Amino acid sequence: MNRTSDVIFLGVKGTVVALDRATGSERWRTHLRGGDFVNVVVDGDVVLASTKGEVHCLDAASGGVRWVNKLSGLGFGLVSIGSASGQQAIAAAEKKRQEAQAAAAAAGAGA
């Protein structure tokens, strides 16, 4: 199974590389148009990567390009990427922490 949690995504020299988390072996690599620095964010089943003023959406399992946005009129500077799913993961982790804390408090009260 190819889950994004089993993979580490790197941006280097205009390329996104997916490495197997357990072995370090390369699963795929995709060269992007643009410069050396690549900003990478995983968002569910896609990898968003920016380089030289462009944003690329890659399939996380295969590295295939789903789409490219050249961000016309914005120049070639660095692009920062944010992801809503990252916020959802933080909220889910916080909820889980609160539930565990409440369960521990209830277990302590019953002792």
HUQUIBEL-V756478 format. One record per residue. N is the residue number from 0. RES is the residue in one small letter. SS is DSSP state (h for helix, s for strand, l for the rest). PSI is psi in degrees with one decimal (999 if undefined). NEAR is the number of other ideal C-beta (glycine too) atoms within 10 Angstrom. Layout:
# HUQUIBEL-V756478
n:res:ss:psi:near
N:RES:SS:PSI:NEAR
N:RES:SS:PSI:NEAR
This chain:
# HUQUIBEL-V756478
n:res:ss:psi:near
0:m:l:135.8:4
1:n:l:83.3:14
2:r:l:146.6:10
3:t:h:-23.0:17
4:s:h:-16.2:7
5:d:h:1.3:13
6:v:s:144.8:19
7:i:s:129.3:14
8:f:s:130.3:21
9:l:s:146.5:13
10:g:s:120.2:19
11:v:s:133.5:12
12:k:l:48.5:12
13:g:l:16.7:17
14:t:s:143.4:16
15:v:s:131.1:22
16:v:s:133.7:20
17:a:s:124.0:25
18:l:s:142.0:17
19:d:s:126.4:13
20:r:l:-36.3:13
21:a:l:-37.4:8
22:t:l:-19.9:8
23:g:l:0.0:8
24:s:l:149.3:8
25:e:s:129.0:11
26:r:s:-42.4:19
27:w:s:164.1:18
28:r:s:142.5:13
29:t:s:120.9:18
30:h:s:133.7:11
31:l:l:151.3:21
32:r:l:143.8:11
33:g:l:-157.9:19
34:g:l:-170.7:14
35:d:l:-47.6:11
36:f:l:131.1:14
37:v:l:122.1:22
38:n:s:131.9:14
39:v:s:134.4:19
40:v:s:133.1:18
41:v:s:130.6:19
42:d:s:90.3:16
43:g:l:-119.1:11
44:d:l:14.2:13
45:v:s:157.0:19
46:v:s:122.1:24
47:l:s:126.8:20
48:a:s:135.0:27
49:s:s:142.2:23
50:t:s:134.6:24
51:k:l:47.4:18
52:g:l:9.5:18
53:e:s:149.5:19
54:v:s:132.0:18
55:h:s:136.5:22
56:c:s:116.8:15
57:l:s:146.5:24
58:d:s:124.8:15
59:a:l:-30.1:20
60:a:l:-36.2:17
61:s:l:-20.0:12
62:g:l:0.8:18
63:g:l:142.5:11
64:v:s:122.2:13
65:r:s:-42.5:12
66:w:s:163.3:9
67:v:s:135.6:15
68:n:s:119.1:12
69:k:l:-1.7:13
70:l:l:50.6:14
71:s:l:136.1:8
72:g:l:-1.3:6
73:l:l:0.7:10
74:g:l:-162.7:8
75:f:l:23.8:13
76:g:l:180.0:10
77:l:l:144.8:11
78:v:l:127.3:20
79:s:l:143.0:8
80:i:l:135.0:13
81:g:l:158.6:9
82:s:l:131.4:14
83:a:h:-35.3:9
84:s:h:-29.2:13
85:g:h:-40.9:13
86:q:h:-37.6:10
87:q:h:-39.4:11
88:a:h:-40.0:11
89:i:h:-44.8:10
90:a:h:-41.4:10
91:a:h:-40.7:10
92:a:h:-39.5:10
93:e:h:-42.1:10
94:k:h:-43.5:10
95:k:h:-41.8:10
96:r:h:-43.7:10
97:q:h:-39.6:10
98:e:h:-41.0:10
99:a:h:-38.9:10
100:q:h:-42.9:10
101:a:h:-39.9:10
102:a:h:-41.0:10
103:a:h:-40.3:10
104:a:h:-40.6:10
105:a:h:-38.7:9
106:a:h:-37.7:9
107:g:h:-35.3:8
108:a:h:-30.0:7
109:g:l:-9.0:6
110:a:l:999:4
